[in-house]
Amino acid sequence: MKTLTLRSMLLAIALLFGSGVAIAEGTDKFTELDANGDGALSAEEATDVTGLDFEAADADGDGALSEEEFKAAKTSMEGGDEGTGMEGETMAE
C-alpha cells in the first residue's frame, strides 16, 4: 500500500513539474521572439515560427499576437486542440 501511495505521489509531482516546464518554454520562446519587448509579436517578429498562420492566430485581429494568442497557436500547431490547425486543415472530426 505504501508503494502505491509513493508512486502516485511521485507521478503527480512529475506531472506538475513537466507542466511547469512546458509553460516556461512557451514563455521563453515568446520572449525570445519579441525583439522590441513590447509584449506582443508582430507579423515580422513571428516570421521564423514554422507552420504559424499569423492571421488565424491573431484571434482579436489587432495585427499582433499576445502571449496568450501565441500559446494557443502553439498548442494548436502541436495537435493539442481539436478542430482546425494553423493552416486551416481539419485535424479531427
TORMAR-297276 format. One record per residue (C-alpha): residue in one letter; x, y, z. Coordinates in Angstrom, 3 decimals. Each point is the difference from the previous one (the first is absolute). Example, Ala and Ser with C-alpha at 12.3 -4.5 7.8 and 13.67 -1.06 7.14 Angstrom:
NODE,r,x,y,z
NODE,A,12.300,-4.500,7.800;
NODE,S,1.370,3.440,-0.660;
***
This chain:
NODE,r,x,y,z
NODE,M,0.000,0.000,0.000;
NODE,K,2.840,2.387,0.865;
NODE,T,1.652,-0.713,-3.371;
NODE,L,-3.181,0.861,-1.901;
NODE,T,-0.433,3.264,1.918;
NODE,L,3.648,0.946,-0.519;
NODE,R,-0.206,-0.740,-3.726;
NODE,S,-3.194,2.042,-0.296;
NODE,M,1.626,2.943,1.754;
NODE,L,3.105,-0.198,-2.160;
NODE,L,-2.118,-0.151,-3.151;
NODE,A,-1.988,3.056,1.087;
NODE,I,3.213,1.918,0.723;
NODE,A,1.483,-0.995,-3.351;
NODE,L,-3.131,1.129,-1.845;
NODE,L,-0.043,3.339,1.814;
NODE,F,3.686,0.561,-0.714;
NODE,G,-0.431,-0.912,-3.669;
NODE,S,-2.915,2.424,-0.388;
NODE,G,2.057,2.806,1.458;
NODE,V,2.827,-0.689,-2.411;
NODE,A,-2.358,0.082,-2.995;
NODE,I,-1.463,3.327,1.110;
NODE,A,3.470,1.432,0.599;
NODE,E,1.160,-1.114,-3.465;
NODE,G,-2.959,1.756,-1.635;
NODE,T,0.691,3.185,1.938;
NODE,D,3.731,-0.142,-0.763;
NODE,K,-0.669,-0.451,-3.739;
NODE,F,-2.467,2.899,-0.016;
NODE,T,2.489,2.241,1.802;
NODE,E,2.756,-1.062,-2.402;
NODE,L,-2.146,0.849,-3.040;
NODE,D,-1.221,3.340,1.422;
NODE,A,3.013,1.939,-1.266;
NODE,N,-1.250,3.453,1.024;
NODE,G,-1.284,-1.184,3.392;
NODE,D,-3.472,1.510,-0.376;
NODE,G,-1.777,-3.131,1.240;
NODE,A,-1.455,-0.894,-3.407;
NODE,L,1.274,-1.682,-3.149;
NODE,S,-0.311,1.841,-3.276;
NODE,A,-0.308,-1.951,-3.239;
NODE,E,3.654,0.827,-0.653;
NODE,E,1.132,-1.319,3.401;
NODE,A,-1.957,-3.225,-0.541;
NODE,T,1.339,-0.789,-3.484;
NODE,D,2.450,-2.623,1.303;
NODE,V,-2.728,-2.101,1.666;
NODE,T,-0.430,-2.987,-2.314;
NODE,G,-3.618,-0.859,-0.767;
NODE,L,-1.469,3.100,1.659;
NODE,D,-2.966,1.506,-1.834;
NODE,F,0.310,3.486,1.474;
NODE,E,-3.453,1.199,-1.101;
NODE,A,-1.712,-3.058,1.500;
NODE,A,1.971,0.337,3.231;
NODE,D,-0.877,3.701,0.342;
NODE,A,-3.368,-0.725,1.652;
NODE,D,-0.856,3.626,0.757;
NODE,G,1.164,1.276,-3.404;
NODE,D,2.219,2.748,1.388;
NODE,G,2.966,-0.879,-2.228;
NODE,A,2.106,-1.379,2.856;
NODE,L,0.119,-3.194,2.042;
NODE,S,-0.331,0.243,3.754;
NODE,E,1.765,-2.634,2.064;
NODE,E,-3.353,-1.754,0.483;
NODE,E,-0.682,-0.041,-3.761;
NODE,F,3.516,-1.335,-0.622;
NODE,K,-0.419,-2.794,2.572;
NODE,A,-3.407,-0.941,-1.456;
NODE,A,1.481,-0.107,-3.509;
NODE,K,2.940,-2.087,1.178;
NODE,T,-2.360,-2.456,1.734;
NODE,S,-2.078,-0.218,-3.165;
NODE,M,3.107,-0.562,-2.130;
NODE,E,1.090,-2.830,2.308;
NODE,G,-3.374,-1.690,-0.374;
NODE,G,-1.196,0.862,3.496;
NODE,D,-3.210,1.581,-1.285;
NODE,E,-2.622,-1.868,-1.975;
NODE,G,-1.563,1.867,-2.877;
NODE,T,2.023,1.871,-2.542;
NODE,G,3.770,0.208,-0.045;
NODE,M,2.143,3.045,-0.687;
NODE,E,-0.261,-0.432,-3.751;
NODE,G,-3.775,-0.440,0.148;
NODE,E,0.008,-3.757,-0.579;
NODE,T,-2.438,-2.075,1.995;
NODE,M,1.847,-1.918,2.689;
NODE,A,-2.851,-2.049,1.502;
NODE,E,-3.643,-0.458,-0.788;
***
